[in-house]
């Protein structure tokens, strides 16, 4: 799939200043939105996952804002933040924080302003429908000192793709009132816009639309911007309490190489209780080295194939959304 190209998206790429490979970065000055850092050579993936402002890979961070009174009231289950986390991992971005806030202009504006300055990419979900309580566009505009204007290409796609008659249902035009600085990305077959204001990406709350639009944007843009993660898994029937000290020692020894080791209780219907140990990093050789070390230090452990860390970039999205009809973008 070809990469999207536009002045705003090209600026986004330039600001992230991505060079490949992700390890052994050259020394240079670069700007990540409003921040300027000096990078130094990175050996063996050192500090790639640390919150180190001198690290070029650290710039690839994401903040998520889920907008919806219905989520806070327990009426609607938020699956979009979980899905975004998976896509971020697959494309090499680090989701640092996800928060749910109400449909309130000032609260949206306040958090958008904060996250836009704190993280390199921001994604919002929800609050872009046709009713009075859909306030995300207005909140984003207020938080980024912008104003709303009618986006004519969205109006045209409403008519041509969805067959909307705005003379009979004028409220639908509200869904085309976008911040004036928006760079709009359209997903093939959908009229709903992915509006990008500075580094803030505004997505609908409907999960099928959210996933389909994010898949298109990830495949055309995010994959070319991210610095991929590698993850390898170990399974053991030993309880966490028996392996805690071993994992702590391994983590202490390899933290400076950007390796994260985690343990997660799991229940297997066949074998019963078990613990999965994950080794995550951006240097595939170092991840494999630590993975082998975990295996040798935990008695009775075994390898587990992690398909999501082996290049399977959200295939279920492309398969699951074929033929989905366009729907309003709330």
HUHUMO-V423488 format. One record per residue. N is the residue number from 1. RES is the residue in three letters. SS is DSSP state (@ for helix, = for strand, . for the rest). Layout:
n=N res=RES ss=SS
n=N res=RES ss=SS
This chain:
n=1 res=UNK ss=.
n=2 res=UNK ss=.
n=3 res=UNK ss=.
n=4 res=UNK ss=.
n=5 res=UNK ss=.
n=6 res=UNK ss=.
n=7 res=UNK ss=@
n=8 res=UNK ss=@
n=9 res=UNK ss=@
n=10 res=UNK ss=@
n=11 res=UNK ss=@
n=12 res=UNK ss=@
n=13 res=UNK ss=@
n=14 res=UNK ss=@
n=15 res=UNK ss=@
n=16 res=UNK ss=@
n=17 res=UNK ss=.
n=18 res=UNK ss=.
n=19 res=UNK ss=.
n=20 res=UNK ss=.
n=21 res=UNK ss=.
n=22 res=UNK ss=.
n=23 res=UNK ss=.
n=24 res=UNK ss=.
n=25 res=UNK ss=.
n=26 res=UNK ss=.
n=27 res=UNK ss=.
n=28 res=UNK ss==
n=29 res=UNK ss==
n=30 res=UNK ss==
n=31 res=UNK ss==
n=32 res=UNK ss==
n=33 res=UNK ss=.
n=34 res=UNK ss=.
n=35 res=UNK ss==
n=36 res=UNK ss==
n=37 res=UNK ss==
n=38 res=UNK ss==
n=39 res=UNK ss==
n=40 res=UNK ss=.
n=41 res=UNK ss=.
n=42 res=UNK ss=.
n=43 res=UNK ss=.
n=44 res=UNK ss=.
n=45 res=UNK ss=.
n=46 res=UNK ss=.
n=47 res=UNK ss=.
n=48 res=UNK ss=.
n=49 res=UNK ss=.
n=50 res=UNK ss=.
n=51 res=UNK ss=.
n=52 res=UNK ss=.
n=53 res=UNK ss=.
n=54 res=UNK ss=.
n=55 res=UNK ss=.
n=56 res=UNK ss=.
n=57 res=UNK ss=@
n=58 res=UNK ss=@
n=59 res=UNK ss=@
n=60 res=UNK ss=.
n=61 res=UNK ss==
n=62 res=UNK ss==
n=63 res=UNK ss==
n=64 res=UNK ss==
n=65 res=UNK ss==
n=66 res=UNK ss==
n=67 res=UNK ss==
n=68 res=UNK ss=.
n=69 res=UNK ss=@
n=70 res=UNK ss=@
n=71 res=UNK ss=@
n=72 res=UNK ss=@
n=73 res=UNK ss=.
n=74 res=UNK ss=.
n=75 res=UNK ss=.
n=76 res=UNK ss=.
n=77 res=UNK ss=.
n=78 res=UNK ss=.
n=79 res=UNK ss=.
n=80 res=UNK ss=@
n=81 res=UNK ss=@
n=82 res=UNK ss=@
n=83 res=UNK ss=@
n=84 res=UNK ss=@
n=85 res=UNK ss=@
n=86 res=UNK ss=@
n=87 res=UNK ss=@
n=88 res=UNK ss=@
n=89 res=UNK ss=@
n=90 res=UNK ss=@
n=91 res=UNK ss=@
n=92 res=UNK ss=.
n=93 res=UNK ss=.
n=94 res=UNK ss==
n=95 res=UNK ss==
n=96 res=UNK ss==
n=97 res=UNK ss==
n=98 res=UNK ss==
n=99 res=UNK ss==
n=100 res=UNK ss==
n=101 res=UNK ss==
n=102 res=UNK ss=.
n=103 res=UNK ss=.
n=104 res=UNK ss=.
n=105 res=UNK ss=@
n=106 res=UNK ss=@
n=107 res=UNK ss=@
n=108 res=UNK ss=@
n=109 res=UNK ss=@
n=110 res=UNK ss=@
n=111 res=UNK ss=@
n=112 res=UNK ss=@
n=113 res=UNK ss=@
n=114 res=UNK ss=@
n=115 res=UNK ss=@
n=116 res=UNK ss=@
n=117 res=UNK ss=@
n=118 res=UNK ss=@
n=119 res=UNK ss=.
n=120 res=UNK ss=.
n=121 res=UNK ss==
n=122 res=UNK ss==
n=123 res=UNK ss==
n=124 res=UNK ss==
n=125 res=UNK ss==
n=126 res=UNK ss=.
n=127 res=UNK ss=.
n=128 res=UNK ss=.
n=129 res=UNK ss=.
n=130 res=UNK ss=.
n=131 res=UNK ss=.
n=132 res=UNK ss=.
n=133 res=UNK ss=.
n=134 res=UNK ss=.
n=135 res=UNK ss=.
n=136 res=UNK ss=@
n=137 res=UNK ss=@
n=138 res=UNK ss=@
n=139 res=UNK ss=@
n=140 res=UNK ss=@
n=141 res=UNK ss=@
n=142 res=UNK ss=@
n=143 res=UNK ss=@
n=144 res=UNK ss=.
n=145 res=UNK ss=.
n=146 res=UNK ss=.
n=147 res=UNK ss=.
n=148 res=UNK ss==
n=149 res=UNK ss==
n=150 res=UNK ss==
n=151 res=UNK ss=.
n=152 res=UNK ss=@
n=153 res=UNK ss=@
n=154 res=UNK ss=@
n=155 res=UNK ss=@
n=156 res=UNK ss=@
n=157 res=UNK ss=@
n=158 res=UNK ss=@
n=159 res=UNK ss=@
n=160 res=UNK ss=@
n=161 res=UNK ss=@
n=162 res=UNK ss=@
n=163 res=UNK ss=.
n=164 res=UNK ss=.
n=165 res=UNK ss=.
n=166 res=UNK ss=.
n=167 res=UNK ss=.
n=168 res=UNK ss=.
n=169 res=UNK ss=.
n=170 res=UNK ss=@
n=171 res=UNK ss=@
n=172 res=UNK ss=@
n=173 res=UNK ss=@
n=174 res=UNK ss=@
n=175 res=UNK ss=@
n=176 res=UNK ss=@
n=177 res=UNK ss==
n=178 res=UNK ss==
n=179 res=UNK ss==
n=180 res=UNK ss=.
n=181 res=UNK ss=.
n=182 res=UNK ss=.
n=183 res=UNK ss==
n=184 res=UNK ss==
n=185 res=UNK ss==
n=186 res=UNK ss==
n=187 res=UNK ss=.
n=188 res=UNK ss=.
n=189 res=UNK ss=.
n=190 res=UNK ss=.
n=191 res=UNK ss=.
n=192 res=UNK ss=.
n=193 res=UNK ss==
n=194 res=UNK ss==
n=195 res=UNK ss==
n=196 res=UNK ss==
n=197 res=UNK ss==
n=198 res=UNK ss=.
n=199 res=UNK ss=.
n=200 res=UNK ss==
n=201 res=UNK ss==
n=202 res=UNK ss==
n=203 res=UNK ss==
n=204 res=UNK ss=.
n=205 res=UNK ss=.
n=206 res=UNK ss=.
n=207 res=UNK ss=@
n=208 res=UNK ss=@
n=209 res=UNK ss=@
n=210 res=UNK ss=@
n=211 res=UNK ss=@
n=212 res=UNK ss=@
n=213 res=UNK ss=@
n=214 res=UNK ss=@
n=215 res=UNK ss=@
n=216 res=UNK ss=@
n=217 res=UNK ss=@
n=218 res=UNK ss=@
n=219 res=UNK ss=@
n=220 res=UNK ss=@
n=221 res=UNK ss=@
n=222 res=UNK ss=@
n=223 res=UNK ss=@
n=224 res=UNK ss=@
n=225 res=UNK ss=@
n=226 res=UNK ss=.
n=227 res=UNK ss=.
n=228 res=UNK ss=.
n=229 res=UNK ss=.
n=230 res=UNK ss==
n=231 res=UNK ss==
n=232 res=UNK ss==
n=233 res=UNK ss==
n=234 res=UNK ss==
n=235 res=UNK ss==
n=236 res=UNK ss==
n=237 res=UNK ss=.
n=238 res=UNK ss=.
n=239 res=UNK ss=.
n=240 res=UNK ss=@
n=241 res=UNK ss=@
n=242 res=UNK ss=@
n=243 res=UNK ss=@
n=244 res=UNK ss=@
n=245 res=UNK ss=@
n=246 res=UNK ss=@
n=247 res=UNK ss=@
n=248 res=UNK ss=@
n=249 res=UNK ss=@
n=250 res=UNK ss=@
n=251 res=UNK ss=@
n=252 res=UNK ss=@
n=253 res=UNK ss=@
n=254 res=UNK ss=@
n=255 res=UNK ss=@
n=256 res=UNK ss=@
n=257 res=UNK ss=@
n=258 res=UNK ss=.
n=259 res=UNK ss=.
n=260 res=UNK ss==
n=261 res=UNK ss==
n=262 res=UNK ss==
n=263 res=UNK ss==
n=264 res=UNK ss==
n=265 res=UNK ss==
n=266 res=UNK ss==
n=267 res=UNK ss==
n=268 res=UNK ss==
n=269 res=UNK ss=.
n=270 res=UNK ss=.
n=271 res=UNK ss=.
n=272 res=UNK ss==
n=273 res=UNK ss==
n=274 res=UNK ss==
n=275 res=UNK ss==
n=276 res=UNK ss==
n=277 res=UNK ss==
n=278 res=UNK ss==
n=279 res=UNK ss==
n=280 res=UNK ss==
n=281 res=UNK ss==
n=282 res=UNK ss=.
n=283 res=UNK ss=.
n=284 res=UNK ss=@
n=285 res=UNK ss=@
n=286 res=UNK ss=@
n=287 res=UNK ss=@
n=288 res=UNK ss=@
n=289 res=UNK ss=@
n=290 res=UNK ss=@
n=291 res=UNK ss=@
n=292 res=UNK ss=@
n=293 res=UNK ss=@
n=294 res=UNK ss=@
n=295 res=UNK ss=@
n=296 res=UNK ss=@
n=297 res=UNK ss=@
n=298 res=UNK ss=.
n=299 res=UNK ss=.
n=300 res=UNK ss=.
n=301 res=UNK ss=.
n=302 res=UNK ss==
n=303 res=UNK ss==
n=304 res=UNK ss==
n=305 res=UNK ss=.
n=306 res=UNK ss=.
n=307 res=UNK ss=@
n=308 res=UNK ss=@
n=309 res=UNK ss=@
n=310 res=UNK ss=.
n=311 res=UNK ss=.
n=312 res=UNK ss=.
n=313 res=UNK ss=.
n=314 res=UNK ss=.
n=315 res=UNK ss=@
n=316 res=UNK ss=@
n=317 res=UNK ss=@
n=318 res=UNK ss=@
n=319 res=UNK ss=@
n=320 res=UNK ss=@
n=321 res=UNK ss=.
n=322 res=UNK ss=.
n=323 res=UNK ss=.
n=324 res=UNK ss=.
n=325 res=UNK ss=.
n=326 res=UNK ss=.
n=327 res=UNK ss=.
n=328 res=UNK ss=.
n=329 res=UNK ss=.
n=330 res=UNK ss=.
